[in-house]
Amino acid sequence: MTNAELAQPEVELQLDKPRKFCIDFNALCVLEKITGRNALFDTTIWIKPDLNILRAIIFAGLTGNDPELTLHEVGKIMTNHPSVIQSAMQAATQMIQAIIDGQKKSNP
């Protein structure tokens, strides 16, 4: 992922329709609210997510551009488009790393 892509951390996923996926601070807050876990510091969310966490990550990344989506709908999308899981997690991992790296630069 290039620096330009990290500046606008958003990817398009081909799902039931093309959807924008973005893990930004708003998405991290959604993820924290759903899971009760700090997405910046609890690395198990990213390393070994269970199915509920996977769905929550994808939900958090999609609802910034489509706030009407529900967790249930995201689960159906994941069922019908299983390749989204790998694509979304790869993108999410890169996006979260960019956020962490940005914080490290701001607070040396």
C-alpha positions as CSV (number, residue, x, y, z in Angstrom):
1,M,0.0,0.0,0.0
2,T,1.4,3.4,-1.0
3,N,1.7,6.4,1.2
4,A,-1.1,8.0,-0.9
5,E,-3.4,5.0,-0.1
6,L,-2.5,5.2,3.6
7,A,-3.5,8.9,3.6
8,Q,-6.9,7.8,2.4
9,P,-7.3,4.4,3.9
10,E,-10.2,3.1,1.9
11,V,-10.5,0.1,-0.4
12,E,-13.4,-0.9,-2.6
13,L,-14.7,-4.5,-2.0
14,Q,-16.8,-6.2,-4.6
15,L,-19.7,-7.6,-2.5
16,D,-23.4,-7.6,-3.2
17,K,-22.5,-4.3,-4.8
18,P,-19.2,-2.3,-4.7
19,R,-18.7,-1.1,-1.2
20,K,-16.1,1.1,0.4
21,F,-14.2,-0.4,3.3
22,C,-12.2,1.8,5.7
23,I,-10.7,1.3,9.1
24,D,-10.2,4.7,10.6
25,F,-10.7,6.1,14.1
26,N,-14.5,6.0,13.7
27,A,-14.4,2.4,12.6
28,L,-12.1,1.6,15.6
29,C,-14.7,3.2,17.9
30,V,-17.5,1.1,16.4
31,L,-15.3,-2.0,16.8
32,E,-14.5,-1.2,20.4
33,K,-18.2,-0.6,21.2
34,I,-19.2,-3.9,19.7
35,T,-16.4,-6.0,21.1
36,G,-15.6,-4.2,24.4
37,R,-11.9,-4.4,23.4
38,N,-9.4,-1.8,22.5
39,A,-8.6,-2.3,18.8
40,L,-5.3,-0.4,18.9
41,F,-3.8,-2.3,21.8
42,D,-5.5,-5.7,21.9
43,T,-3.5,-7.4,19.1
44,T,-5.5,-10.6,19.4
45,I,-8.3,-8.8,17.5
46,W,-6.0,-8.7,14.5
47,I,-3.9,-11.8,15.0
48,K,-6.5,-14.5,15.9
49,P,-10.0,-13.0,15.5
50,D,-12.9,-15.3,16.2
51,L,-16.0,-15.2,13.9
52,N,-17.7,-12.5,15.9
53,I,-14.6,-10.3,15.7
54,L,-14.3,-10.9,12.0
55,R,-17.9,-9.8,11.4
56,A,-17.4,-6.8,13.7
57,I,-14.3,-5.7,11.9
58,I,-16.0,-5.9,8.5
59,F,-19.1,-4.2,9.9
60,A,-17.0,-1.4,11.3
61,G,-15.1,-0.9,8.1
62,L,-18.3,-0.9,5.9
63,T,-20.6,1.2,8.0
64,G,-18.6,4.4,7.7
65,N,-19.9,4.6,4.1
66,D,-23.2,2.8,4.7
67,P,-24.5,3.5,8.2
68,E,-27.7,1.7,7.5
69,L,-26.0,-1.7,7.4
70,T,-26.6,-4.1,10.3
71,L,-24.3,-6.8,11.8
72,H,-26.8,-9.4,10.5
73,E,-26.6,-8.0,6.9
74,V,-22.8,-8.0,7.1
75,G,-22.9,-11.6,8.2
76,K,-25.1,-12.4,5.1
77,I,-22.7,-10.5,2.8
78,M,-19.8,-12.5,4.3
79,T,-21.7,-15.8,3.8
80,N,-22.3,-14.9,0.1
81,H,-18.9,-13.5,-0.5
82,P,-16.4,-15.4,1.6
83,S,-13.4,-13.9,-0.2
84,V,-14.2,-10.6,1.4
85,I,-13.0,-11.9,4.7
86,Q,-9.4,-12.3,3.5
87,S,-9.4,-9.0,1.5
88,A,-11.0,-7.0,4.3
89,M,-8.6,-8.4,6.9
90,Q,-5.6,-7.7,4.8
91,A,-6.8,-4.1,4.2
92,A,-7.7,-3.7,7.8
93,T,-4.4,-4.9,9.0
94,Q,-2.6,-2.4,6.7
95,M,-4.9,0.4,7.8
96,I,-4.5,-0.3,11.5
97,Q,-0.7,-0.4,11.1
98,A,-0.8,3.0,9.4
99,I,-2.7,4.4,12.3
100,I,-0.3,2.9,14.8
101,D,2.7,4.1,12.8
102,G,1.2,7.6,12.6
103,Q,0.7,7.7,16.4
104,K,4.3,6.6,16.9
105,K,5.5,9.5,14.7
106,S,3.4,11.9,16.6
107,N,4.6,10.6,20.0
108,P,8.2,9.6,19.7
